[in-house]
Amino acid sequence: MKNQDSILIFGSSGQIGKSLIRKFTKNNYRVIAVTRSIHQKGYQIKTQSNYGYLELEEMKVFNEEAISNLMKKSSICINLIGILFEKKKNQFHLIHSALPSLLSELALKNNLKQFIHLSALGIEQAIDSNYAKSKLSGEEKVRKNFPNSVILKPSIVYSVDDNFTTNFMNLLSILPAMPLYYEGKTKFTPIHVSDIANVIFKIVQKNITGETIECIGPEVLSFKEMLLKILKSINKKRFLFPLPLPLAKLNAKLFQLMPKPLLTVDQLNLLKYDNIISKKYKTNFDIMIDANKKFEDEINRYSFNWTSGGQFSKKRIDKLS
């Protein structure tokens, strides 16, 4: 029997998934969280939930029968699955296009009330990025398969659990200098993870359907401005220098050989395009869902981990006193 308050989340172990589980279960929604490995991720996910409101499901391989069985117990499906780089050929296509197509098709077959799919902001013009092309393909298939779907297009989502601010805090705390790709002029509209979770929660609560929504925070910041705010937050001074594009490409080719690359050629291509609203779609502010957390204020809440002295740093002690 379908529980009208049951929400099925794919990609539950990421920063947005964990924040969503906290938000929904706190407000008495039942959540079915899908993960590839309960052994690795189960404890982390369980700690986010109010007791009795979370069901964990392990799914190493996505197949129609297993997904349909979970959808039969749900009224809403949220797809958060995404990757930043490919470990295998065509992985972008499989994760960002084929999987959303399958989920949205099954959501319609199982008469779900809402299907919410997470895509990305600022990808329409990025024709030289495989990441962007796969994301756009996923959006197109979701709209076709589930016409009343909600597609969310966030800018950079940041928090203490992210792969963006924390990576740069790590690098800037040890490196004497940091290259600026495209002179650091690429613009972003970063949104805090709790704000994007609130946007999704309100979309469910208001039963919004059939929309594509660009999810943004309250500020437009250049890449260089974000690095300067991170440096200020961790109380470091570093030399930021523009890196010529040929050297940047060579740099990216070397980095992408790493198991978890700091930069790939595809990401470098994507970085040349501004990550700001297109004005083609509504934003969260247009549908009266604010996201007011400011970048500098929020990174200051966790940046003490990268300052001299860590939790015992003068900055941290002064803040607590």
VOBA-1610 file (N, C-alpha, C; in pm, whole numbers, padded with zeros to 5 digits, always signed):
BEGIN
Met+00085-00120+00000Met+00000+00000+00000Met+00088+00124+00000Lys+00057+00223-00084Lys+00139+00343-00098Lys+00116+00436+00020Asn+00224+00477+00084Asn+00217+00573+00193Asn+00231+00713+00135Gln+00129+00797+00152Gln+00128+00928+00089Gln+00234+01022+00145Asp+00294+00988+00258Asp+00397+01072+00315Asp+00536+01009+00301Ser+00550+00912+00213Ser+00677+00842+00198Ser+00755+00895+00079Ile+00882+00931+00103Ile+00965+00993+00000Ile+01084+00903-00030Leu+01100+00871-00156Leu+01208+00785-00203Leu+01322+00872-00253Ile+01442+00857-00194Ile+01557+00940-00230Ile+01669+00853-00287Phe+01709+00884-00410Phe+01827+00824-00471Phe+01942+00923-00458Gly+02057+00877-00407Gly+02169+00967-00382Gly+02163+01020-00240Ser+02123+00935-00147Ser+02094+00979-00010Ser+02218+01002+00075Ser+02334+00954+00033Ser+02453+00965+00119Ser+02535+01092+00092Gly+02498+01170-00009Gly+02568+01296-00037Gly+02523+01406+00058Gln+02586+01523+00045Gln+02555+01632+00138Gln+02409+01677+00128Ile+02353+01679+00007Ile+02213+01720-00007Ile+02121+01611+00046Gly+02152+01486+00016Gly+02070+01374+00062Gly+02061+01370+00213Lys+02175+01383+00281Lys+02174+01378+00427Lys+02097+01496+00487Ser+02112+01613+00427Ser+02040+01730+00475Ser+01889+01714+00454Leu+01852+01653+00340Leu+01710+01628+00312Leu+01650+01529+00410Ile+01724+01424+00442Ile+01674+01324+00538Ile+01647+01391+00672Arg+01738+01477+00716Arg+01717+01551+00841Arg+01589+01634+00833Lys+01575+01706+00721Lys+01462+01799+00705Lys+01329+01725+00700Phe+01321+01620+00619Phe+01194+01549+00603Phe+01155+01471+00729Thr+01247+01397+00785Thr+01211+01314+00901Thr+01178+01401+01022Lys+01245+01514+01034Lys+01214+01608+01142Lys+01070+01658+01131Asn+01020+01662+01008Asn+00883+01711+00984Asn+00785+01596+00957Asn+00820+01477+01010Asn+00729+01361+01013Asn+00698+01300+00876Tyr+00791+01315+00782Tyr+00780+01243+00656Tyr+00861+01114+00668Arg+00808+01006+00613Arg+00884+00882+00607Arg+00974+00885+00484Val+01097+00840+00500Val+01195+00845+00392Val+01249+00705+00364Ile+01253+00670+00235Ile+01323+00549+00191Ile+01451+00597+00123Ala+01565+00568+00184Ala+01693+00616+00134Ala+01768+00503+00064Val+01801+00524-00062Val+01871+00422-00141Val+02021+00454-00141Thr+02101+00352-00111Thr+02246+00367-00113Thr+02309+00244-00177Arg+02427+00261-00235Arg+02495+00147-00297Arg+02558+00054-00194Ser+02586+00108-00075Ser+02651+00025+00027Ser+02603+00065+00166Ile+02516-00016+00224Ile+02472+00010+00361Ile+02590-00002+00457His+02681-00095+00428His+02797-00115+00514His+02882+00012+00524Gln+02903+00080+00410Gln+02988+00199+00409Gln+02913+00325+00450Lys+02788+00339+00406Lys+02715+00465+00423Lys+02601+00460+00524Gly+02561+00339+00564Gly+02441+00323+00646Gly+02445+00400+00776Tyr+02556+00392+00850Tyr+02564+00460+00980Tyr+02551+00611+00962Gln+02622+00665+00863Gln+02615+00808+00835Gln+02471+00852+00808Ile+02402+00776+00726Ile+02266+00812+00688Ile+02171+00801+00808Lys+02186+00693+00886Lys+02097+00671+01001Lys+02106+00783+01104Thr+02224+00842+01119Thr+02239+00948+01219Thr+02166+01076+01182Gln+02121+01088+01057Gln+02051+01209+01013Gln+01901+01204+01042Ser+01851+01088+01079Ser+01706+01067+01081Ser+01648+01062+01221Asn+01524+01111+01232Asn+01445+01085+01353Asn+01412+00937+01358Tyr+01413+00879+01477Tyr+01391+00735+01492Tyr+01255+00694+01436Gly+01255+00588+01357Gly+01131+00532+01305Gly+01083+00590+01174Tyr+01154+00690+01122Tyr+01108+00757+00998Tyr+01195+00724+00877Leu+01295+00637+00895Leu+01387+00609+00785Leu+01394+00460+00755Glu+01387+00429+00624Glu+01408+00292+00577Glu+01526+00294+00481Leu+01627+00213+00509Leu+01746+00207+00423Leu+01736+00092+00325Glu+01768+00118+00199Glu+01766+00014+00096Glu+01899+00016+00021Glu+01960-00101+00009Glu+02084-00112-00068Glu+02053-00153-00210Met+02113-00082-00306Met+02092-00114-00447Met+02224-00090-00522Lys+02295-00196-00548Lys+02424-00186-00617Lys+02404-00170-00768Val+02303-00235-00820Val+02271-00227-00963Val+02125-00185-00977Phe+02101-00084-01058Phe+01965-00035-01075Phe+01889-00122-01175Asn+01778-00180-01129Asn+01693-00257-01221Asn+01548-00220-01198Glu+01468-00238-01301Glu+01331-00189-01300Glu+01248-00248-01187Glu+01261-00379-01164Glu+01177-00445-01064Glu+01207-00391-00924Ala+01334-00379-00889Ala+01371-00329-00756Ala+01325-00186-00735Ile+01343-00103-00838Ile+01302+00037-00827Ile+01151+00047-00817Ser+01079-00029-00899Ser+00932-00027-00896Ser+00878-00070-00760Asn+00941-00169-00699Asn+00897-00215-00568Asn+00909-00104-00463Leu+01014-00024-00474Leu+01030+00088-00381Leu+00931+00200-00412Met+00906+00223-00539Met+00811+00328-00577Met+00668+00294-00537Lys+00637+00166-00531Lys+00504+00124-00488Lys+00477+00164-00342Lys+00585+00186-00266Lys+00571+00226-00126Lys+00586+00377-00108Ser+00596+00450-00217Ser+00627+00593-00211Ser+00527+00676-00288Ser+00524+00803-00258Ser+00442+00896-00337Ser+00527+00998-00410Ile+00652+01014-00365Ile+00742+01113-00423Ile+00880+01050-00440Cys+00943+01077-00555Cys+01079+01029-00580Cys+01170+01148-00607Ile+01284+01151-00541Ile+01383+01258-00557Ile+01514+01195-00604Asn+01562+01239-00720Asn+01689+01187-00773Asn+01799+01290-00756Leu+01897+01257-00671Leu+02009+01347-00644Leu+02141+01293-00700Ile+02137+01179-00769Ile+02260+01113-00810Ile+02333+01192-00919Gly+02460+01215-00896Gly+02542+01285-00994Gly+02689+01262-00966Ile+02772+01278-01068Ile+02917+01265-01053Ile+02984+01387-01116Leu+03104+01420-01067Leu+03177+01536-01118Leu+03281+01498-01223Phe+03321+01370-01224Phe+03418+01324-01323Phe+03390+01178-01355Glu+03434+01137-01472Glu+03412+01000-01518Glu+03531+00912-01481Lys+03501+00795-01422Lys+03605+00695-01399Lys+03610+00596-01515Lys+03498+00581-01585Lys+03488+00493-01700Lys+03423+00568-01816Lys+03444+00519-01935Lys+03386+00580-02054Lys+03233+00575-02047Asn+03168+00684-02086Asn+03022+00697-02091Asn+02956+00697-01953Gln+03034+00718-01847Gln+02974+00718-01713Gln+02883+00839-01692Phe+02921+00953-01749Phe+02833+01070-01743Phe+02696+01036-01803His+02697+00973-01919His+02572+00939-01987His+02487+00845-01902Leu+02549+00743-01845Leu+02476+00645-01765Leu+02414+00707-01641Ile+02490+00792-01571Ile+02444+00849-01444Ile+02352+00968-01464His+02384+01055-01559His+02311+01180-01574His+02198+01175-01676Ser+02197+01075-01762Ser+02096+01067-01866Ser+02014+00938-01860Ala+02082+00823-01868Ala+02010+00695-01870Ala+01936+00668-01739Leu+02001+00691-01626Leu+01936+00665-01497Leu+01817+00757-01471Pro+01829+00890-01489Pro+01711+00975-01473Pro+01597+00937-01567Ser+01632+00891-01688Ser+01530+00847-01783Ser+01454+00727-01727Leu+01527+00630-01673Leu+01464+00512-01615Leu+01379+00547-01494Leu+01431+00629-01405Leu+01358+00665-01283Leu+01230+00741-01315Ser+01239+00836-01407Ser+01121+00916-01441Ser+01015+00833-01513Glu+01059+00741-01596Glu+00966+00651-01665Glu+00892+00562-01565Leu+00965+00507-01469Leu+00904+00421-01368Leu+00817+00502-01271Ala+00854+00627-01246Ala+00773+00712-01159Ala+00635+00735-01220Leu+00631+00754-01352Leu+00502+00772-01419Leu+00421+00642-01416Lys+00486+00530-01444Lys+00417+00401-01443Lys+00359+00368-01306Asn+00426+00412-01201Asn+00380+00382-01065Asn+00297+00495-01004Asn+00255+00589-01089Asn+00161+00696-01048Asn+00211+00779-00930Leu+00339+00812-00930Leu+00390+00897-00824Leu+00336+01039-00837Lys+00318+01102-00723Lys+00263+01238-00721Lys+00365+01340-00772Gln+00492+01321-00733Gln+00597+01413-00775Gln+00724+01336-00810Phe+00793+01385-00913Phe+00929+01337-00943Phe+01017+01460-00949Ile+01119+01464-00862Ile+01208+01579-00852Ile+01348+01534-00892His+01405+01604-00989His+01535+01565-01045His+01634+01679-01031Leu+01752+01649-00978Leu+01856+01750-00959Leu+01949+01752-01080Ser+01954+01866-01147Ser+02045+01885-01260Ser+02151+01988-01219Ala+02182+02083-01304Ala+02288+02180-01272Ala+02261+02312-01343Leu+02309+02419-01283Leu+02292+02553-01337Leu+02404+02586-01436Gly+02373+02670-01533Gly+02475+02725-01622Gly+02535+02629-01721Ile+02457+02530-01764Ile+02513+02427-01853Ile+02463+02439-01997Glu+02367+02528-02022Glu+02307+02534-02155Glu+02406+02569-02266Gln+02503+02654-02234Gln+02598+02699-02337Gln+02725+02613-02344Ala+02740+02522-02249Ala+02866+02448-02236Ala+02871+02328-02331Ile+02877+02357-02460Ile+02870+02251-02561Ile+02999+02168-02569Asp+03106+02218-02506Asp+03233+02144-02507Asp+03257+02067-02377Ser+03152+02050-02298Ser+03163+01975-02173Ser+03073+01852-02178Asn+03131+01735-02162Asn+03052+01611-02159Asn+02960+01606-02037Tyr+03007+01662-01927Tyr+02924+01672-01807Tyr+02796+01750-01837Ala+02812+01868-01896Ala+02697+01953-01926Ala+02603+01887-02025Lys+02659+01827-02129Lys+02574+01762-02231Lys+02494+01647-02171Ser+02556+01570-02081Ser+02484+01457-02019Ser+02374+01508-01926Lys+02400+01616-01856Lys+02299+01675-01767Lys+02179+01727-01847Leu+02207+01794-01958Leu+02099+01845-02043Leu+02018+01732-02104Ser+02085+01625-02144Ser+02016+01508-02197Ser+01924+01447-02091Gly+01972+01442-01966Gly+01889+01391-01856Gly+01766+01476-01834Glu+01783+01607-01839Glu+01668+01698-01823Glu+01563+01672-01931Glu+01611+01661-02055Glu+01520+01639-02168Glu+01441+01510-02153Lys+01507+01403-02111Lys+01439+01274-02096Lys+01342+01275-01980Val+01378+01342-01871Val+01288+01351-01755Val+01161+01426-01793Arg+01176+01539-01863Arg+01057+01616-01904Arg+00967+01534-01996Lys+01028+01456-02084Lys+00951+01374-02177Lys+00879+01260-02104Asn+00947+01193-02014Asn+00890+01076-01947Asn+00791+01110-01837Phe+00816+01221-01766Phe+00730+01261-01654Phe+00703+01411-01671Pro+00604+01447-01753Pro+00582+01588-01789Pro+00563+01682-01670Asn+00512+01631-01558Asn+00493+01715-01440Asn+00610+01710-01343Ser+00725+01667-01392Ser+00844+01661-01307Ser+00889+01801-01267Val+00966+01807-01160Val+01033+01931-01118Val+01183+01910-01138Ile+01243+01994-01219Ile+01388+01986-01243Ile+01454+02104-01173Leu+01547+02074-01085Leu+01618+02176-01009Leu+01758+02193-01065Lys+01798+02320-01083Lys+01928+02351-01141Lys+02005+02441-01044Pro+02075+02378-00946Pro+02148+02460-00849Pro+02285+02503-00899Ser+02329+02615-00847Ser+02468+02655-00863Ser+02550+02571-00766Ile+02672+02609-00736Ile+02756+02534-00641Ile+02683+02521-00508Val+02672+02397-00460Val+02613+02370-00328Val+02729+02346-00232Tyr+02733+02421-00123Tyr+02849+02413-00034Tyr+02807+02387+00111Ser+02897+02326+00186Ser+02879+02298+00328Ser+03006+02231+00378Val+03010+02199+00504Val+03126+02129+00561Val+03144+01990+00499Asp+03039+01937+00435Asp+03046+01805+00373Asp+03069+01811+00222Asp+03102+01929+00167Asp+03109+01941+00022Asp+03244+01897-00034Asn+03256+01903-00167Asn+03383+01874-00235Asn+03441+01999-00297Phe+03391+02114-00255Phe+03437+02240-00314Phe+03512+02325-00211Thr+03440+02383-00116Thr+03508+02470-00019Thr+03610+02393+00063Thr+03576+02272+00103Thr+03669+02195+00188Thr+03796+02156+00112Asn+03782+02125-00018Asn+03900+02095-00101Asn+03993+02215-00109Phe+03932+02334-00132Phe+04015+02454-00143Phe+04073+02495-00008Met+04000+02470+00099Met+04058+02496+00232Met+04179+02408+00256Asn+04169+02281+00215Asn+04283+02189+00225Asn+04402+02240+00145Leu+04377+02274+00017Leu+04485+02315-00071Leu+04547+02448-00029Leu+04460+02545+00005Leu+04510+02678+00040Leu+04580+02680+00175Ser+04555+02580+00257Ser+04622+02576+00387Ser+04765+02524+00376Ile+04798+02457+00262Ile+04932+02399+00249Ile+05011+02454+00130Leu+04944+02501+00025Leu+05015+02549-00094Leu+05048+02697-00081Pro+05163+02741-00131Pro+05199+02883-00123Pro+05127+02969-00229Ala+05075+02904-00334Ala+05011+02978-00443Ala+04900+02892-00504Met+04807+02959-00571Met+04693+02890-00633Met+04666+02952-00770Pro+04660+02868-00876Pro+04631+02923-01009Pro+04486+02965-01023Leu+04464+03068-01102Leu+04329+03114-01135Leu+04301+03079-01280Tyr+04207+02991-01303Tyr+04168+02955-01439Tyr+04073+03061-01493Tyr+04096+03102-01620Tyr+04018+03208-01682Tyr+04022+03335-01596Glu+04138+03359-01534Glu+04166+03476-01450Glu+04075+03484-01327Gly+04007+03375-01297Gly+03919+03373-01179Gly+03793+03454-01196Lys+03756+03482-01323Lys+03641+03572-01347Lys+03506+03498-01359Thr+03507+03367-01367Thr+03382+03290-01379Thr+03292+03320-01260Lys+03165+03347-01288Lys+03073+03388-01182Lys+02987+03270-01135Phe+02959+03270-01004Phe+02878+03166-00942Phe+02774+03230-00851Thr+02669+03153-00821Thr+02568+03197-00723Thr+02552+03087-00619Pro+02653+03068-00533Pro+02655+02953-00442Pro+02535+02950-00348Ile+02488+02828-00321Ile+02374+02808-00231Ile+02413+02707-00124His+02384+02738+00001His+02419+02649+00111His+02331+02525+00108Val+02385+02411+00153Val+02312+02284+00144Val+02180+02289+00221Ser+02176+02359+00333Ser+02050+02367+00409Ser+01944+02447+00333Asp+01990+02544+00252Asp+01895+02622+00171Asp+01840+02539+00055Ile+01925+02461-00013Ile+01874+02378-00122Ile+01782+02269-00066Ala+01814+02217+00053Ala+01725+02118+00116Ala+01590+02181+00148Asn+01592+02305+00192Asn+01467+02374+00222Asn+01386+02400+00096Val+01455+02433-00015Val+01386+02452-00143Val+01312+02323-00182Ile+01381+02210-00173Ile+01319+02083-00209Ile+01204+02050-00115Phe+01224+02073+00015Phe+01118+02048+00114Phe+00993+02129+00082Lys+01011+02258+00052Lys+00897+02345+00022Lys+00827+02305-00108Ile+00904+02257-00206Ile+00845+02209-00331Ile+00753+02091-00305Val+00797+02001-00217Val+00713+01887-00177Val+00592+01936-00098Gln+00617+02022-00003Gln+00510+02071+00085Gln+00402+02146+00006Lys+00445+02225-00093Lys+00350+02303-00173Lys+00295+02225-00292Asn+00344+02100-00309Asn+00302+02015-00421Asn+00323+02085-00556Ile+00441+02145-00573Ile+00475+02212-00698Ile+00512+02106-00802Thr+00458+02119-00922Thr+00488+02025-01030Thr+00508+02101-01161Gly+00571+02032-01257Gly+00583+02086-01392Gly+00668+02211-01404Glu+00772+02222-01322Glu+00856+02342-01324Glu+01003+02305-01337Thr+01079+02393-01401Thr+01225+02389-01396Thr+01268+02511-01318Ile+01344+02490-01211Ile+01375+02598-01118Ile+01526+02610-01099Glu+01577+02729-01121Glu+01718+02756-01098Glu+01738+02793-00950Cys+01819+02716-00883Cys+01835+02729-00737Cys+01962+02807-00706Ile+01945+02923-00647Ile+02058+03013-00625Ile+02056+03070-00483Gly+02174+03110-00438Gly+02187+03181-00312Gly+02170+03330-00335Pro+02199+03412-00232Pro+02172+03556-00241Pro+02280+03639-00309Glu+02394+03575-00346Glu+02508+03652-00398Glu+02559+03598-00530Val+02614+03688-00610Val+02691+03648-00728Val+02838+03675-00695Leu+02919+03569-00699Leu+03060+03580-00664Leu+03145+03520-00775Ser+03256+03585-00804Ser+03351+03527-00900Ser+03431+03418-00830Phe+03495+03333-00909Phe+03579+03227-00854Phe+03689+03289-00767Lys+03749+03397-00813Lys+03855+03464-00735Lys+03799+03518-00605Glu+03682+03578-00609Glu+03621+03632-00487Glu+03596+03522-00384Met+03552+03405-00431Met+03529+03294-00337Met+03659+03246-00275Leu+03766+03238-00356Leu+03895+03197-00301Leu+03946+03298-00198Leu+03925+03427-00225Leu+03970+03530-00130Leu+03890+03521+00001Lys+03762+03489-00008Lys+03681+03473+00113Lys+03725+03349+00191Ile+03760+03243+00119Ile+03810+03122+00186Ile+03943+03152+00255Leu+04033+03223+00187Leu+04162+03259+00247Leu+04142+03344+00372Lys+04052+03439+00365Lys+04023+03523+00482Lys+03969+03438+00596Ser+03883+03342+00562Ser+03819+03260+00663Ser+03918+03167+00735Ile+04018+03117+00660Ile+04117+03028+00724Ile+04242+03105+00769Asn+04234+03238+00754Asn+04340+03328+00802Asn+04475+03296+00737Lys+04472+03284+00602Lys+04595+03258+00526Lys+04612+03364+00417Lys+04736+03385+00379Lys+04765+03471+00264Lys+04838+03386+00161Arg+04784+03384+00040Arg+04842+03305-00068Arg+04844+03388-00197Phe+04939+03354-00283Phe+04952+03422-00412Phe+04858+03357-00512Leu+04763+03433-00564Leu+04670+03386-00667Leu+04714+03442-00800Phe+04740+03354-00897Phe+04795+03401-01025Phe+04717+03342-01142Pro+04691+03425-01245Pro+04622+03375-01365Pro+04710+03273-01438Leu+04653+03161-01474Leu+04728+03056-01545Leu+04684+03056-01692Pro+04778+03074-01785Pro+04742+03072-01927Pro+04671+02941-01964Leu+04577+02949-02057Leu+04492+02835-02091Leu+04572+02711-02134Pro+04677+02723-02220Pro+04753+02603-02257Pro+04813+02531-02135Leu+04864+02610-02039Leu+04918+02550-01917Leu+04808+02492-01829Ala+04692+02558-01830Ala+04578+02508-01752Ala+04532+02373-01806Lys+04531+02359-01938Lys+04491+02231-01998Lys+04591+02120-01965Leu+04718+02154-01969Leu+04822+02057-01932Leu+04806+02017-01785Asn+04781+02117-01703Asn+04757+02096-01560Asn+04640+02000-01538Ala+04531+02024-01612Ala+04410+01941-01598Ala+04435+01797-01645Lys+04512+01782-01752Lys+04544+01647-01803Lys+04623+01567-01701Leu+04710+01634-01628Leu+04788+01566-01525Leu+04700+01533-01404Phe+04619+01630-01362Phe+04532+01611-01246Phe+04432+01497-01267Gln+04381+01484-01391Gln+04275+01383-01413Gln+04328+01239-01412Leu+04458+01224-01400Leu+04515+01090-01384Leu+04503+01040-01240Met+04471+01132-01147Met+04459+01096-01005Met+04330+01017-00982Pro+04324+00931-00880Pro+04201+00857-00849Pro+04082+00950-00823Lys+04106+01059-00750Lys+04005+01163-00730Lys+04064+01295-00779Pro+04050+01322-00908Pro+04119+01438-00967Pro+04073+01571-00910Leu+04170+01661-00889Leu+04139+01796-00845Leu+04075+01875-00958Leu+04111+01840-01081Leu+04058+01910-01199Leu+04071+01818-01319Thr+03970+01818-01405Thr+03976+01744-01531Thr+03964+01842-01647Val+03996+01796-01766Val+03983+01881-01886Val+03836+01920-01904Asp+03745+01826-01879Asp+03603+01856-01893Asp+03559+01964-01794Gln+03608+01957-01669Gln+03574+02059-01570Gln+03633+02194-01607Leu+03753+02192-01665Leu+03816+02316-01711Leu+03732+02380-01821Asn+03682+02298-01914Asn+03594+02350-02019Asn+03468+02411-01959Leu+03412+02346-01859Leu+03289+02393-01795Leu+03312+02523-01719Leu+03432+02539-01666Leu+03464+02653-01581Leu+03467+02786-01657Lys+03471+02780-01789Lys+03474+02905-01865Lys+03336+02971-01873Tyr+03229+02897-01835Tyr+03093+02948-01845Tyr+03042+02993-01707Asp+02981+03109-01703Asp+02926+03160-01577Asp+02817+03067-01524Asn+02815+03051-01393Asn+02720+02964-01324Asn+02614+03049-01256Ile+02542+03126-01339Ile+02441+03218-01289Ile+02310+03195-01363Ile+02204+03264-01320Ile+02071+03239-01376Ile+02067+03271-01526Ser+01991+03192-01598Ser+01977+03210-01742Ser+01862+03303-01777Lys+01771+03325-01681Lys+01646+03400-01699Lys+01548+03326-01790Lys+01583+03202-01824Lys+01493+03118-01903Lys+01389+03049-01814Tyr+01428+03027-01687Tyr+01341+02958-01593Tyr+01321+03042-01467Lys+01226+03002-01386Lys+01205+03066-01257Lys+01320+03029-01163Thr+01343+03114-01064Thr+01437+03081-00958Thr+01357+03047-00832Asn+01427+02997-00730Asn+01359+02969-00603Asn+01298+03096-00544Phe+01362+03212-00567Phe+01307+03337-00516Phe+01176+03373-00588Asp+01166+03338-00716Asp+01043+03365-00792Asp+00924+03287-00740Ile+00949+03169-00683Ile+00838+03089-00628Ile+00831+03105-00476Met+00889+03215-00428Met+00877+03255-00287Met+00944+03157-00191Ile+01058+03101-00233Ile+01138+03018-00144Ile+01276+03082-00135Asp+01302+03148-00025Asp+01427+03221-00010Asp+01544+03127+00018Ala+01663+03175-00014Ala+01788+03107+00022Ala+01885+03219+00057Asn+01889+03255+00183Asn+01955+03379+00223Asn+02089+03363+00293Lys+02138+03240+00305Lys+02265+03220+00373Lys+02381+03269+00285Lys+02465+03355+00339Lys+02575+03413+00263Lys+02701+03329+00276Phe+02775+03324+00166Phe+02891+03236+00154Phe+02991+03257+00268Glu+03032+03381+00290Glu+03135+03407+00390Glu+03087+03370+00530Asp+02962+03404+00563Asp+02908+03374+00695Asp+02908+03223+00722Glu+02869+03146+00621Glu+02855+03001+00641Glu+02989+02928+00645Ile+03084+02968+00558Ile+03213+02898+00563Ile+03287+02930+00693Asn+03258+03044+00753Asn+03320+03079+00881Asn+03277+02984+00994Arg+03166+02913+00973Arg+03117+02821+01075Arg+03201+02694+01084Tyr+03271+02661+00974Tyr+03350+02537+00977Tyr+03495+02553+00934Ser+03534+02672+00893Ser+03670+02692+00841Ser+03777+02683+00950Phe+03738+02690+01078Phe+03838+02681+01185Phe+03914+02549+01180Asn+03854+02448+01116Asn+03924+02319+01102Asn+04053+02332+01021Trp+04064+02439+00942Trp+04181+02457+00856Trp+04270+02573+00900Thr+04237+02635+01014Thr+04322+02742+01065Thr+04426+02684+01160Ser+04531+02760+01186Ser+04633+02716+01281Ser+04570+02700+01418Gly+04585+02581+01476Gly+04524+02554+01606Gly+04391+02484+01598Gly+04332+02475+01476Gly+04205+02404+01459Gly+04097+02455+01551Gln+04031+02363+01623Gln+03920+02403+01710Gln+03968+02489+01827Phe+04101+02491+01850Phe+04155+02572+01958Phe+04218+02701+01905Ser+04191+02734+01780Ser+04246+02855+01721Ser+04189+02978+01791Lys+04263+03089+01786Lys+04218+03213+01849Lys+04084+03258+01790Lys+04070+03241+01659Lys+03945+03277+01591Lys+03827+03202+01650Arg+03845+03071+01671Arg+03739+02984+01723Arg+03708+03020+01868Ile+03812+03041+01950Ile+03792+03074+02091Ile+03720+03207+02106Asp+03761+03306+02024Asp+03697+03440+02029Asp+03549+03429+01993Lys+03519+03343+01897Lys+03380+03327+01851Lys+03294+03264+01959Leu+03352+03170+02035Leu+03276+03100+02138Leu+03265+03182+02267Ser+03356+03275+02285Ser+03357+03350+02413Ser+03255+03464+02413
//
